Amino acid sequence: MLGKLAFRNLFRNKRRTLITAASVFFAVIFALLMRSLQLGVYDNMIENMVGYYTGYAQVHEDGYWVEKSLDNSLEDSPELRAKILADPNIKELVPRFESFALASAGDLTKGVMVIGLDPEAERQIMNLEDKLQEGDYFKDGATDILLAKGLAEYLKISIGDTLVLLGQGYQGTTAAGKYKIGGIVKLGSPDMNNNMVFLSIPSAQNLYAAEDRLTSLILVSNNDREIEGVVQTLQNSLGEKYEVMDWKTMVPELIQLIQADNVGGMIILFILYLIIGFGMFGTILMMTNERIYEFGVLISIGLKRWKLILIMVVESIFVSFLGVVVGIIVGIPLLLYFYYHPIQLGADMADFSAKYDFEPVLHFSLAPEVFYTQAIYVLIIAIVINVYPIFKIWNLKAVEALRA
């Protein structure tokens, strides 16, 4: 009976119901847009910084990550690869050979990072072919190298010039070689753009006298969001000889950056919820004061106060639920649009992007928690706001209410 009375009250004053539901609706829309934008920016940041270079997980020889020495490199073997690929969650491996060297061209020298890579497999991670500014990508059997644009400008060399690399090879051998520059690439990170040299894996192994050795195997997973479970399973399978690390372990500074920004985002979201709550409270306050006479009549004819309070709470839940459902229904296509059409920032930010290789785009997320968490929070706010009409009804004097 109480449920029927609450439901009928919704349609007895349609304008009042519409105003209350509209306040909840706009609260859900604003919360959805803000949280989706925040998570979308984080996902894009991770994709640019992790998916761009380190990958979401790697396999190394045990101890390599602590001391990145070629003496801690792993032996590349079909057996090892087969054992890793036996995990159904791993669809591909991207081999890497990384070390350091002194690069020299004419009278100029600079310390550089040398990356030996598989030209085909590397399309899954860095995809250098799309970043070519001049020259050609690796060709079959080619010994030419790719040079980062900032490094090429510093050394004042270009396509066809020769670069000398000198360093320490595997087990203390001397690494020295001369290479023709076959292409110049522009990388997204200024630091990487000023220090990177790319060779094919056979060329890098030959330079450092480390035949059949790799520094890492990058895992390409079927689901990057579940990579932590994949890492743990693979670590148990490979044993203590190898270390399997996910991106959170390899790039802890990115996690710290996201956590710090997330705290600021949650504070802003709290302020938004506070504004939303006061807006909804204003609506509830107005509606409650409009119904004082009605409450006085119901109490006068014998309706128990707790029953009247229960009717108000049920009525409020109905209205809030209506606003939340409509908000999500409208929010889904809205977020879908922004997901596929991210916001392009203005010309000033485009100049900033060109200078610092930062993508001037605001991405949105469609993660499920964007929808259900905001709906739950707004429903909680709507229920908490009912403390006022509950207090008002509990302390209401019927005689005074009838005079109102």
Stockholm file with secondary structure:
# STOCKHOLM 1.0

chainA/1-404         MLGKLAFRNLFRNKRRTLITAASVFFAVIFALLMRSLQLGVYDNMIENMVGYYTGYAQVHEDGYWVEKSLDNSLEDSPELRAKILADPNIKELVPRFESFALASAGDLTKGVMVIGLDPEAERQIMNLEDKLQEGDYFKDGATDILLAKGLAEYLKISIGDTLVLLGQGYQGTTAAGKYKIGGIVKLGSPDMNNNMVFLSIPSAQNLYAAEDRLTSLILVSNNDREIEGVVQTLQNSLGEKYEVMDWKTMVPELIQLIQADNVGGMIILFILYLIIGFGMFGTILMMTNERIYEFGVLISIGLKRWKLILIMVVESIFVSFLGVVVGIIVGIPLLLYFYYHPIQLGADMADFSAKYDFEPVLHFSLAPEVFYTQAIYVLIIAIVINVYPIFKIWNLKAVEALRA
#=GR chainA/1-404 SS CHHHHHHHHHHHTHHHHHHHHHHHHHHHHHHHHHHHHHHHHHHHHHIIIIIIIICSEEEEETTTTTSCCGGGCEECCHHHHHHHHTSTTEEEEEEEEEEEEEEEETTEEEEEEEEEECTTGGGGTTCGGGGEEEECCCCTTCCCEEEEHHHHHHHTCCTTCEEEEEEECGGGCEEEEEEEEEEEECCSSHHHHTTEEEEEHHHHHHHTTCTTEESEEEEEESCGGGHHHHHHHHHHHHCTTEEEEEHHHHCHHHHHHHHHHHHHHHHHHHHHHHHHHHHHHHHHHHHHHHTHHHHHHHHHTTCCHHHHHHHHHHHHHHHHHHHHHHHHHHHHHHHHHHHHSCEECCHHHHHHHHHHTCCCEECCCCCHHHHHHHHHHHHHHHHHTTHHHHHHHHTCCHHHHHHC
#=GC SS_cons         CHHHHHHHHHHHTHHHHHHHHHHHHHHHHHHHHHHHHHHHHHHHHHIIIIIIIICSEEEEETTTTTSCCGGGCEECCHHHHHHHHTSTTEEEEEEEEEEEEEEEETTEEEEEEEEEECTTGGGGTTCGGGGEEEECCCCTTCCCEEEEHHHHHHHTCCTTCEEEEEEECGGGCEEEEEEEEEEEECCSSHHHHTTEEEEEHHHHHHHTTCTTEESEEEEEESCGGGHHHHHHHHHHHHCTTEEEEEHHHHCHHHHHHHHHHHHHHHHHHHHHHHHHHHHHHHHHHHHHHHTHHHHHHHHHTTCCHHHHHHHHHHHHHHHHHHHHHHHHHHHHHHHHHHHHSCEECCHHHHHHHHHHTCCCEECCCCCHHHHHHHHHHHHHHHHHTTHHHHHHHHTCCHHHHHHC
//
